């Protein structure tokens, strides 16, 4: 937890208390904090245990039951298959890097669109596409290297 992270306490009656604003909040409020990029930690008010992951999973579960789920049944099944497998850590790293890349691509795209208004739009899109392909290839290489214990096609080519 960073020093500026907001602390949310969860009481036995299932109520959430925002210690920064001194008020009770809902899961919807926590969702909005996460969407806004606000750092927070949820602690069990009785034990002091960090239960942030459990609360975030609860928010995701509620959202997934709504109209437009992010995770298809197939994706969830595949994720379950990775639990306990030797590649579980590699999957975690891969998903984290992929989501970070996706977020960065969104920011880059927004910046490119702003810049394209002043420059040639085709050049901006071409540069963005090329950069994204390079980053994506690096992530795939890292994933396959971790999944195969360090031997990837790229590494084999480098040694020849």
N, C-alpha and C positions, 0 to 999 in steps of 0.2 A: 504494500500500500504506500502510495506516495504521500508526502506531508500534506498536500492539499486535497487529498481524497476525502470525499464526503462519507460520513459514517451513518449507516441506516441500521437501526436496531429492530429485530423481529421479536415480538413478544409472544408468549404462549397462546394468547388469544388470536394469533395469526395476524395481528396488526403490525404495520411497519411504521417506524418513527424516524423521521429525518432530524438528526441532531443539529444540523446546520440551520435549518429553518424552524426548529422547535414545533413541529406539527406532524400529524399522522398523514401518511401518503398511501397510495395504492400501487399495485403492480403496474398499472398504466402510467403512473407518474415515474416509476423506475424505468420503464421502457422509454419514456421521453428523455430521461436523463442520459440513457445509453445512446439513443439516437443523436443527441446533441453533443456527444463526445465527452460528457461529464464523467469524471472518475468517481466511483463510489465503491464502498465495501459494505456488505450486509453481514451483521453479526447477530448471533443468537443472544438475546438480552440476558438470558439466564446463565449460559455457560461461557459466553464470550467467543464461541467458536465462529470461524469465518464460514458463512453459508452462502457466499455470493454465487458460486457456481450453481448450487441447487436452485436459487431464486431465478437466475438467468435461464436455466433450463425450464423452469416453470413458465416463464414469460414466453420462451420459444414454443413450448408445448401448446400454450393457449393460442398463440399466433398461428401455429400450424393447423389447428382445428378450425381456423377461420376459412375465408373464401379462397385466398391465393397462397398456398403453402410454398415454401422455398424448397423443402425436401420432399422428393417423391418417395413412394414406397420402395422403389428400387434403390435409391440413394441410401435411405435409412437401413435397408437390408445389407447393403454393401458395407456401410460403416460398422454395423453390428458384427459382421464377419471379421473385421480387423481387430476387434477387442481380443486381447490375449495372444494375438499372433505376433510373430517376431517383427513384423513390419508396422506394428501399431505406432511406435514412436515416429517412424518415417511418415506415416499418414498424417499424424498430428502436425508435424513440421510442414508437410506439403500443403495441407489445408490452410494453415496459418499464413504461409508465404503466399499462397494463391489469393487469399482474401486480402492480404496487404497489397499485393500486386493489383488486384481489381480496384481497390480503393484508390491507389496511386494513379492507375489508368484513368479513373473517373476525374480525378483532379487535373491530370495532364490534359485530358480531353477538353475540359472546361477552359483551361488556359489556352489550348490550341485554338479553340473556337473563338475566344476573345482576340487572340493574335491574328487569326485568319480574317477577321473583319478588317484588319489593317493591311494584311499581306495577301499573297496568292493562296486561296483555300486548298488547292490541290497539293501544293508543296507541303503545307502543314499536315494534311491527312497522310501523305506518303511518309513523312518523317515519323509521325506518331505510330503508324502501322509498323514500320521497320523497327522502331525502338521496342514496341510491345512484343514483336516476334522474337527479338533477341532476349528480352527478359524472360519470356515464357520458356524458351529453349533452355536457358540457364536453370530455371526452376525444375523443369522436367529432368535435366541431367542430374541435378542434386537429388531428386526423389529416387530415380533409378539407381543412382550410386548408393544411396542409403539402403534401398530395398535389396540390392544384390550384394551387399557387403563390401562395397567400394569398387566394384568393377563395372564400368559403364562403357558403352560403345565409344564415347568420346575419349575416355581414358585409354582404351585399347588402341584407338587410332593414333593417339599421342605417342604411344610407345613404339610404334612401328616405324 
